Amino acid sequence: MVKNVAEEIAVQLCESVSASLEGKKLASFTTVSSIVKVTKAIEGLIPLSVRTGPADPRRKELEKMEEEKMVIDKEAESLVRKELWAGLVEFLMAQTVVFARLKWAI
């Protein structure tokens, strides 16, 4: 598996920001609820795979589900391609029959 550098950077950034904000006094115009809203919004932007540690069982489940999704996507693409070719062949056969009938009608 390819190493995801962005994931490591995101984790380090989150850890450094949380460490730098611990124990700090909030500005008088900032409320705790607004800080919580901003924190939740930022957490929502970070994918679950980045927010959880490598030992989290949900991560293994996510990887398994992603592998299954890749298999399903390949199979779906194959089926769609077959369906499109079958439709094209059917269309060409119908055109050939129509052309043959028109040719004899002249």
KELUMKOL-471715 format. One line per 10 residues: number of its first residue (from 1); for each residue x negated, y, z of C-alpha. Coordinates in nm, 4 decimals. Example, Ala and Ser with C-alpha at 12.3 -4.5 7.8 and 13.67 -1.06 7.14 Angstrom:
BEGIN
1 = -1.2300:-0.4500:0.7800 | -1.3670:-0.1060:0.7140
# end
This chain:
BEGIN
1 = 0.0000:0.0000:0.0000 | -0.1266:0.3483:-0.0850 | -0.2194:0.5732:0.2035 | 0.0242:0.8643:0.2424 | -0.1854:1.1676:0.3365 | 0.1162:1.3993:0.3512 | 0.2713:1.1805:0.6198 | -0.0360:1.2060:0.8404 | -0.0520:1.5826:0.7936 | 0.3188:1.6216:0.8796
11 = 0.2782:1.4149:1.1960 | -0.0307:1.6101:1.3022 | 0.1455:1.9394:1.2325 | 0.4474:1.8427:1.4417 | 0.2275:1.7226:1.7261 | 0.0129:2.0369:1.7238 | 0.3149:2.2688:1.7153 | 0.4838:2.0848:2.0004 | 0.1614:2.0877:2.2028 | 0.1098:2.4595:2.1454
21 = 0.4682:2.5441:2.2470 | 0.4739:2.3407:2.5690 | 0.4895:2.5597:2.8757 | 0.5207:2.8847:2.6795 | 0.7714:3.1468:2.7847 | 1.0317:3.2258:2.5220 | 1.0755:3.5807:2.3980 | 1.3644:3.7680:2.5552 | 1.5646:3.7797:2.2288 | 1.5363:3.4040:2.1707
31 = 1.7797:3.1636:2.3292 | 1.7188:2.7994:2.4006 | 2.0069:2.6958:2.1751 | 1.8550:2.8752:1.8749 | 1.5221:2.6997:1.9369 | 1.7058:2.3661:1.9526 | 1.8859:2.4430:1.6239 | 1.5597:2.5300:1.4505 | 1.3938:2.2163:1.5863 | 1.6790:1.9950:1.4653
41 = 1.6706:2.1625:1.1241 | 1.2976:2.0960:1.0934 | 1.3446:1.7353:1.2073 | 1.6102:1.6940:0.9395 | 1.3604:1.7963:0.6733 | 1.1026:1.5386:0.7815 | 1.1853:1.1877:0.6536 | 1.2509:0.9143:0.9089 | 0.9417:0.7267:0.7940 | 0.7265:1.0238:0.8996
51 = 0.9059:1.0953:1.2276 | 0.8658:0.7418:1.3555 | 0.5368:0.5806:1.4404 | 0.3870:0.2918:1.2444 | 0.4879:0.0417:1.5155 | 0.8558:0.1403:1.5042 | 1.0699:-0.1609:1.4041 | 1.2961:0.0699:1.2014 | 1.0008:0.1481:0.9750 | 0.9508:-0.2213:0.8934
61 = 1.3226:-0.2533:0.8260 | 1.3083:0.0534:0.6015 | 1.0152:-0.0901:0.4040 | 1.2015:-0.4201:0.3627 | 1.5112:-0.2359:0.2420 | 1.3017:-0.0289:-0.0031 | 1.1531:-0.3483:-0.1494 | 1.5022:-0.4960:-0.1886 | 1.6168:-0.1727:-0.3539 | 1.3316:-0.1915:-0.6043
71 = 1.4342:-0.5475:-0.6996 | 1.7985:-0.4408:-0.7379 | 1.6983:-0.1374:-0.9467 | 1.4916:-0.3540:-1.1842 | 1.7773:-0.6018:-1.2242 | 2.0293:-0.3213:-1.2820 | 1.8055:-0.1607:-1.5443 | 1.7706:-0.4953:-1.7219 | 2.1481:-0.5511:-1.7226 | 2.2186:-0.2012:-1.8527
81 = 1.9619:-0.2426:-2.1296 | 2.1197:-0.5760:-2.2341 | 2.4658:-0.4193:-2.2339 | 2.3496:-0.1288:-2.4501 | 2.1843:-0.3612:-2.7032 | 2.4953:-0.5815:-2.7149 | 2.7096:-0.2739:-2.7815 | 2.4772:-0.1562:-3.0552 | 2.4803:-0.4979:-3.2247 | 2.8610:-0.5109:-3.2043
91 = 2.8865:-0.1619:-3.3524 | 2.6542:-0.2498:-3.6400 | 2.8462:-0.5694:-3.7117 | 3.1748:-0.3760:-3.7250 | 3.0209:-0.1215:-3.9616 | 2.8948:-0.4008:-4.1856 | 3.2422:-0.5581:-4.2052 | 3.4044:-0.2212:-4.2804 | 3.1458:-0.1462:-4.5481 | 3.1948:-0.4892:-4.7079
101 = 3.5745:-0.4415:-4.7194 | 3.5424:-0.0935:-4.8669 | 3.2957:-0.2186:-5.1265 | 3.5419:-0.4848:-5.2498 | 3.8340:-0.2395:-5.2494 | 3.6731:-0.0187:-5.5124
# end
